[in-house]
Amino acid sequence: MNNNLFCDIQTKNILYKDVIEEVGYQLEKDNIIKSHNDYFQEVLNREKCGDIEIFPEVILPHIQSENILKTKIYLIKNEHGLIQWHKQSVKLIILLNLKPNEDKENLLEIQSFMRNLADEDYIESLIK
């Protein structure tokens, strides 16, 4: 895997919205996105388009936006346990941020990663 495409994040926040807000602030500070406010809304709006749960206790919010300056996949876990997402707990948030007009090499890497998510053992390895 292309390690530049992936980033592990450990959070102390336990509420999903707080986690996304925290990530958004950091991404704006690091010039990965233009606006944390827009980003926060884009991630929350993504949920309205369909279910983002891909495995028990694993969610995959993913967005493509002009607000995103650099494509990244974030593997987000709580340092001390679980994150509350609606009325359930999650162990892992896989947050895919895709900038428009991404180069073919990164798109192929993302496709490969997404195919791997069909393998329960692979997902379990990400949770650990």
PyMOL CGO cylinders between C-alpha atoms (Angstrom):
from pymol import cmd
from pymol.cgo import CYLINDER

trace = [
    CYLINDER, 0.00, 0.00, 0.00, 1.01, 3.57, -0.66, 0.3, 1, 1, 1, 1, 1, 1,
    CYLINDER, 1.01, 3.57, -0.66, 1.77, 4.83, 2.84, 0.3, 1, 1, 1, 1, 1, 1,
    CYLINDER, 1.77, 4.83, 2.84, 1.39, 8.45, 1.72, 0.3, 1, 1, 1, 1, 1, 1,
    CYLINDER, 1.39, 8.45, 1.72, -2.26, 7.75, 1.00, 0.3, 1, 1, 1, 1, 1, 1,
    CYLINDER, -2.26, 7.75, 1.00, -3.04, 6.40, 4.50, 0.3, 1, 1, 1, 1, 1, 1,
    CYLINDER, -3.04, 6.40, 4.50, -2.96, 8.06, 7.89, 0.3, 1, 1, 1, 1, 1, 1,
    CYLINDER, -2.96, 8.06, 7.89, -3.74, 6.63, 11.33, 0.3, 1, 1, 1, 1, 1, 1,
    CYLINDER, -3.74, 6.63, 11.33, -5.46, 8.97, 13.77, 0.3, 1, 1, 1, 1, 1, 1,
    CYLINDER, -5.46, 8.97, 13.77, -5.94, 8.32, 17.47, 0.3, 1, 1, 1, 1, 1, 1,
    CYLINDER, -5.94, 8.32, 17.47, -8.58, 10.49, 19.09, 0.3, 1, 1, 1, 1, 1, 1,
    CYLINDER, -8.58, 10.49, 19.09, -9.73, 11.07, 22.64, 0.3, 1, 1, 1, 1, 1, 1,
    CYLINDER, -9.73, 11.07, 22.64, -13.17, 12.18, 21.45, 0.3, 1, 1, 1, 1, 1, 1,
    CYLINDER, -13.17, 12.18, 21.45, -15.96, 9.67, 21.88, 0.3, 1, 1, 1, 1, 1, 1,
    CYLINDER, -15.96, 9.67, 21.88, -18.72, 11.35, 19.84, 0.3, 1, 1, 1, 1, 1, 1,
    CYLINDER, -18.72, 11.35, 19.84, -18.66, 10.95, 16.06, 0.3, 1, 1, 1, 1, 1, 1,
    CYLINDER, -18.66, 10.95, 16.06, -19.40, 14.63, 15.37, 0.3, 1, 1, 1, 1, 1, 1,
    CYLINDER, -19.40, 14.63, 15.37, -16.61, 15.70, 17.72, 0.3, 1, 1, 1, 1, 1, 1,
    CYLINDER, -16.61, 15.70, 17.72, -14.20, 13.34, 15.96, 0.3, 1, 1, 1, 1, 1, 1,
    CYLINDER, -14.20, 13.34, 15.96, -15.09, 14.71, 12.52, 0.3, 1, 1, 1, 1, 1, 1,
    CYLINDER, -15.09, 14.71, 12.52, -14.80, 18.27, 13.78, 0.3, 1, 1, 1, 1, 1, 1,
    CYLINDER, -14.80, 18.27, 13.78, -11.39, 17.52, 15.34, 0.3, 1, 1, 1, 1, 1, 1,
    CYLINDER, -11.39, 17.52, 15.34, -10.16, 15.92, 12.11, 0.3, 1, 1, 1, 1, 1, 1,
    CYLINDER, -10.16, 15.92, 12.11, -11.52, 18.82, 10.04, 0.3, 1, 1, 1, 1, 1, 1,
    CYLINDER, -11.52, 18.82, 10.04, -9.67, 21.41, 12.11, 0.3, 1, 1, 1, 1, 1, 1,
    CYLINDER, -9.67, 21.41, 12.11, -6.42, 19.46, 11.80, 0.3, 1, 1, 1, 1, 1, 1,
    CYLINDER, -6.42, 19.46, 11.80, -6.83, 18.93, 8.05, 0.3, 1, 1, 1, 1, 1, 1,
    CYLINDER, -6.83, 18.93, 8.05, -7.43, 22.65, 7.52, 0.3, 1, 1, 1, 1, 1, 1,
    CYLINDER, -7.43, 22.65, 7.52, -4.38, 23.48, 9.63, 0.3, 1, 1, 1, 1, 1, 1,
    CYLINDER, -4.38, 23.48, 9.63, -2.30, 21.02, 7.54, 0.3, 1, 1, 1, 1, 1, 1,
    CYLINDER, -2.30, 21.02, 7.54, -3.65, 22.47, 4.25, 0.3, 1, 1, 1, 1, 1, 1,
    CYLINDER, -3.65, 22.47, 4.25, -5.31, 19.18, 3.29, 0.3, 1, 1, 1, 1, 1, 1,
    CYLINDER, -5.31, 19.18, 3.29, -8.73, 20.86, 3.02, 0.3, 1, 1, 1, 1, 1, 1,
    CYLINDER, -8.73, 20.86, 3.02, -9.78, 24.45, 2.43, 0.3, 1, 1, 1, 1, 1, 1,
    CYLINDER, -9.78, 24.45, 2.43, -12.48, 24.84, 5.10, 0.3, 1, 1, 1, 1, 1, 1,
    CYLINDER, -12.48, 24.84, 5.10, -13.17, 22.75, 8.20, 0.3, 1, 1, 1, 1, 1, 1,
    CYLINDER, -13.17, 22.75, 8.20, -16.75, 24.11, 8.34, 0.3, 1, 1, 1, 1, 1, 1,
    CYLINDER, -16.75, 24.11, 8.34, -17.50, 22.95, 4.79, 0.3, 1, 1, 1, 1, 1, 1,
    CYLINDER, -17.50, 22.95, 4.79, -15.75, 19.67, 5.45, 0.3, 1, 1, 1, 1, 1, 1,
    CYLINDER, -15.75, 19.67, 5.45, -17.79, 18.96, 8.57, 0.3, 1, 1, 1, 1, 1, 1,
    CYLINDER, -17.79, 18.96, 8.57, -21.02, 19.52, 6.65, 0.3, 1, 1, 1, 1, 1, 1,
    CYLINDER, -21.02, 19.52, 6.65, -19.84, 17.42, 3.70, 0.3, 1, 1, 1, 1, 1, 1,
    CYLINDER, -19.84, 17.42, 3.70, -19.07, 14.44, 5.92, 0.3, 1, 1, 1, 1, 1, 1,
    CYLINDER, -19.07, 14.44, 5.92, -22.39, 14.70, 7.76, 0.3, 1, 1, 1, 1, 1, 1,
    CYLINDER, -22.39, 14.70, 7.76, -24.29, 15.15, 4.49, 0.3, 1, 1, 1, 1, 1, 1,
    CYLINDER, -24.29, 15.15, 4.49, -22.66, 11.99, 3.12, 0.3, 1, 1, 1, 1, 1, 1,
    CYLINDER, -22.66, 11.99, 3.12, -24.57, 9.95, 5.68, 0.3, 1, 1, 1, 1, 1, 1,
    CYLINDER, -24.57, 9.95, 5.68, -27.84, 11.19, 4.21, 0.3, 1, 1, 1, 1, 1, 1,
    CYLINDER, -27.84, 11.19, 4.21, -26.91, 9.58, 0.86, 0.3, 1, 1, 1, 1, 1, 1,
    CYLINDER, -26.91, 9.58, 0.86, -26.84, 6.05, 2.22, 0.3, 1, 1, 1, 1, 1, 1,
    CYLINDER, -26.84, 6.05, 2.22, -25.59, 3.72, 4.91, 0.3, 1, 1, 1, 1, 1, 1,
    CYLINDER, -25.59, 3.72, 4.91, -21.90, 4.11, 5.72, 0.3, 1, 1, 1, 1, 1, 1,
    CYLINDER, -21.90, 4.11, 5.72, -21.58, 1.05, 7.97, 0.3, 1, 1, 1, 1, 1, 1,
    CYLINDER, -21.58, 1.05, 7.97, -19.52, -1.58, 6.13, 0.3, 1, 1, 1, 1, 1, 1,
    CYLINDER, -19.52, -1.58, 6.13, -18.89, -4.07, 8.94, 0.3, 1, 1, 1, 1, 1, 1,
    CYLINDER, -18.89, -4.07, 8.94, -20.05, -4.35, 12.55, 0.3, 1, 1, 1, 1, 1, 1,
    CYLINDER, -20.05, -4.35, 12.55, -18.52, -1.40, 14.42, 0.3, 1, 1, 1, 1, 1, 1,
    CYLINDER, -18.52, -1.40, 14.42, -16.83, -0.03, 11.27, 0.3, 1, 1, 1, 1, 1, 1,
    CYLINDER, -16.83, -0.03, 11.27, -18.06, 2.92, 9.22, 0.3, 1, 1, 1, 1, 1, 1,
    CYLINDER, -18.06, 2.92, 9.22, -16.79, 4.35, 5.93, 0.3, 1, 1, 1, 1, 1, 1,
    CYLINDER, -16.79, 4.35, 5.93, -17.76, 7.96, 5.37, 0.3, 1, 1, 1, 1, 1, 1,
    CYLINDER, -17.76, 7.96, 5.37, -16.33, 9.04, 2.04, 0.3, 1, 1, 1, 1, 1, 1,
    CYLINDER, -16.33, 9.04, 2.04, -16.50, 12.29, 0.17, 0.3, 1, 1, 1, 1, 1, 1,
    CYLINDER, -16.50, 12.29, 0.17, -15.20, 13.82, -3.03, 0.3, 1, 1, 1, 1, 1, 1,
    CYLINDER, -15.20, 13.82, -3.03, -15.13, 17.58, -2.98, 0.3, 1, 1, 1, 1, 1, 1,
    CYLINDER, -15.13, 17.58, -2.98, -13.47, 20.71, -4.30, 0.3, 1, 1, 1, 1, 1, 1,
    CYLINDER, -13.47, 20.71, -4.30, -12.82, 21.46, -0.63, 0.3, 1, 1, 1, 1, 1, 1,
    CYLINDER, -12.82, 21.46, -0.63, -10.33, 18.57, -0.49, 0.3, 1, 1, 1, 1, 1, 1,
    CYLINDER, -10.33, 18.57, -0.49, -6.82, 19.51, -1.63, 0.3, 1, 1, 1, 1, 1, 1,
    CYLINDER, -6.82, 19.51, -1.63, -5.13, 16.15, -1.03, 0.3, 1, 1, 1, 1, 1, 1,
    CYLINDER, -5.13, 16.15, -1.03, -6.58, 12.66, -1.26, 0.3, 1, 1, 1, 1, 1, 1,
    CYLINDER, -6.58, 12.66, -1.26, -6.14, 10.62, 1.92, 0.3, 1, 1, 1, 1, 1, 1,
    CYLINDER, -6.14, 10.62, 1.92, -7.65, 7.67, 3.73, 0.3, 1, 1, 1, 1, 1, 1,
    CYLINDER, -7.65, 7.67, 3.73, -7.82, 8.14, 7.51, 0.3, 1, 1, 1, 1, 1, 1,
    CYLINDER, -7.82, 8.14, 7.51, -8.09, 5.19, 9.87, 0.3, 1, 1, 1, 1, 1, 1,
    CYLINDER, -8.09, 5.19, 9.87, -9.56, 6.72, 13.01, 0.3, 1, 1, 1, 1, 1, 1,
    CYLINDER, -9.56, 6.72, 13.01, -9.77, 5.00, 16.40, 0.3, 1, 1, 1, 1, 1, 1,
    CYLINDER, -9.77, 5.00, 16.40, -10.45, 6.16, 19.91, 0.3, 1, 1, 1, 1, 1, 1,
    CYLINDER, -10.45, 6.16, 19.91, -7.42, 5.89, 22.19, 0.3, 1, 1, 1, 1, 1, 1,
    CYLINDER, -7.42, 5.89, 22.19, -9.46, 4.38, 25.01, 0.3, 1, 1, 1, 1, 1, 1,
    CYLINDER, -9.46, 4.38, 25.01, -12.23, 2.40, 23.36, 0.3, 1, 1, 1, 1, 1, 1,
    CYLINDER, -12.23, 2.40, 23.36, -15.22, 3.17, 21.19, 0.3, 1, 1, 1, 1, 1, 1,
    CYLINDER, -15.22, 3.17, 21.19, -16.69, 6.11, 19.31, 0.3, 1, 1, 1, 1, 1, 1,
    CYLINDER, -16.69, 6.11, 19.31, -20.42, 6.79, 19.56, 0.3, 1, 1, 1, 1, 1, 1,
    CYLINDER, -20.42, 6.79, 19.56, -22.05, 7.01, 16.14, 0.3, 1, 1, 1, 1, 1, 1,
    CYLINDER, -22.05, 7.01, 16.14, -25.77, 7.65, 16.42, 0.3, 1, 1, 1, 1, 1, 1,
    CYLINDER, -25.77, 7.65, 16.42, -27.02, 5.00, 18.86, 0.3, 1, 1, 1, 1, 1, 1,
    CYLINDER, -27.02, 5.00, 18.86, -24.23, 2.51, 18.34, 0.3, 1, 1, 1, 1, 1, 1,
    CYLINDER, -24.23, 2.51, 18.34, -20.53, 2.21, 19.05, 0.3, 1, 1, 1, 1, 1, 1,
    CYLINDER, -20.53, 2.21, 19.05, -17.81, 1.93, 16.44, 0.3, 1, 1, 1, 1, 1, 1,
    CYLINDER, -17.81, 1.93, 16.44, -14.23, 0.76, 16.76, 0.3, 1, 1, 1, 1, 1, 1,
    CYLINDER, -14.23, 0.76, 16.76, -13.00, 2.19, 13.46, 0.3, 1, 1, 1, 1, 1, 1,
    CYLINDER, -13.00, 2.19, 13.46, -13.86, 5.06, 11.16, 0.3, 1, 1, 1, 1, 1, 1,
    CYLINDER, -13.86, 5.06, 11.16, -12.35, 4.74, 7.70, 0.3, 1, 1, 1, 1, 1, 1,
    CYLINDER, -12.35, 4.74, 7.70, -12.62, 8.27, 6.34, 0.3, 1, 1, 1, 1, 1, 1,
    CYLINDER, -12.62, 8.27, 6.34, -11.92, 8.53, 2.61, 0.3, 1, 1, 1, 1, 1, 1,
    CYLINDER, -11.92, 8.53, 2.61, -11.27, 12.04, 1.31, 0.3, 1, 1, 1, 1, 1, 1,
    CYLINDER, -11.27, 12.04, 1.31, -11.00, 12.24, -2.46, 0.3, 1, 1, 1, 1, 1, 1,
    CYLINDER, -11.00, 12.24, -2.46, -10.01, 15.38, -4.30, 0.3, 1, 1, 1, 1, 1, 1,
    CYLINDER, -10.01, 15.38, -4.30, -11.46, 15.97, -7.77, 0.3, 1, 1, 1, 1, 1, 1,
    CYLINDER, -11.46, 15.97, -7.77, -9.36, 14.81, -10.71, 0.3, 1, 1, 1, 1, 1, 1,
    CYLINDER, -9.36, 14.81, -10.71, -7.17, 12.48, -8.66, 0.3, 1, 1, 1, 1, 1, 1,
    CYLINDER, -7.17, 12.48, -8.66, -4.32, 10.83, -10.56, 0.3, 1, 1, 1, 1, 1, 1,
    CYLINDER, -4.32, 10.83, -10.56, -4.80, 7.31, -11.86, 0.3, 1, 1, 1, 1, 1, 1,
    CYLINDER, -4.80, 7.31, -11.86, -2.18, 5.71, -9.58, 0.3, 1, 1, 1, 1, 1, 1,
    CYLINDER, -2.18, 5.71, -9.58, -3.96, 6.88, -6.43, 0.3, 1, 1, 1, 1, 1, 1,
    CYLINDER, -3.96, 6.88, -6.43, -7.35, 5.87, -7.80, 0.3, 1, 1, 1, 1, 1, 1,
    CYLINDER, -7.35, 5.87, -7.80, -6.05, 2.37, -8.47, 0.3, 1, 1, 1, 1, 1, 1,
    CYLINDER, -6.05, 2.37, -8.47, -4.65, 2.20, -4.93, 0.3, 1, 1, 1, 1, 1, 1,
    CYLINDER, -4.65, 2.20, -4.93, -8.01, 3.28, -3.51, 0.3, 1, 1, 1, 1, 1, 1,
    CYLINDER, -8.01, 3.28, -3.51, -9.83, 0.69, -5.63, 0.3, 1, 1, 1, 1, 1, 1,
    CYLINDER, -9.83, 0.69, -5.63, -7.50, -2.01, -4.34, 0.3, 1, 1, 1, 1, 1, 1,
    CYLINDER, -7.50, -2.01, -4.34, -8.07, -0.90, -0.75, 0.3, 1, 1, 1, 1, 1, 1,
    CYLINDER, -8.07, -0.90, -0.75, -11.84, -0.88, -1.25, 0.3, 1, 1, 1, 1, 1, 1,
    CYLINDER, -11.84, -0.88, -1.25, -11.76, -4.42, -2.67, 0.3, 1, 1, 1, 1, 1, 1,
    CYLINDER, -11.76, -4.42, -2.67, -9.81, -5.53, 0.41, 0.3, 1, 1, 1, 1, 1, 1,
    CYLINDER, -9.81, -5.53, 0.41, -12.64, -4.23, 2.58, 0.3, 1, 1, 1, 1, 1, 1,
    CYLINDER, -12.64, -4.23, 2.58, -14.76, -7.14, 1.33, 0.3, 1, 1, 1, 1, 1, 1,
    CYLINDER, -14.76, -7.14, 1.33, -12.47, -9.45, 3.32, 0.3, 1, 1, 1, 1, 1, 1,
    CYLINDER, -12.47, -9.45, 3.32, -13.53, -9.71, 6.98, 0.3, 1, 1, 1, 1, 1, 1,
    CYLINDER, -13.53, -9.71, 6.98, -10.02, -10.69, 8.06, 0.3, 1, 1, 1, 1, 1, 1,
    CYLINDER, -10.02, -10.69, 8.06, -8.61, -7.59, 6.41, 0.3, 1, 1, 1, 1, 1, 1,
    CYLINDER, -8.61, -7.59, 6.41, -11.10, -5.36, 8.24, 0.3, 1, 1, 1, 1, 1, 1,
    CYLINDER, -11.10, -5.36, 8.24, -10.33, -7.13, 11.51, 0.3, 1, 1, 1, 1, 1, 1,
    CYLINDER, -10.33, -7.13, 11.51, -6.61, -6.36, 10.95, 0.3, 1, 1, 1, 1, 1, 1,
    CYLINDER, -6.61, -6.36, 10.95, -7.45, -2.67, 10.53, 0.3, 1, 1, 1, 1, 1, 1,
    CYLINDER, -7.45, -2.67, 10.53, -9.45, -2.65, 13.76, 0.3, 1, 1, 1, 1, 1, 1,
    CYLINDER, -9.45, -2.65, 13.76, -6.53, -4.05, 15.82, 0.3, 1, 1, 1, 1, 1, 1,
]
cmd.load_cgo(trace, "trace")
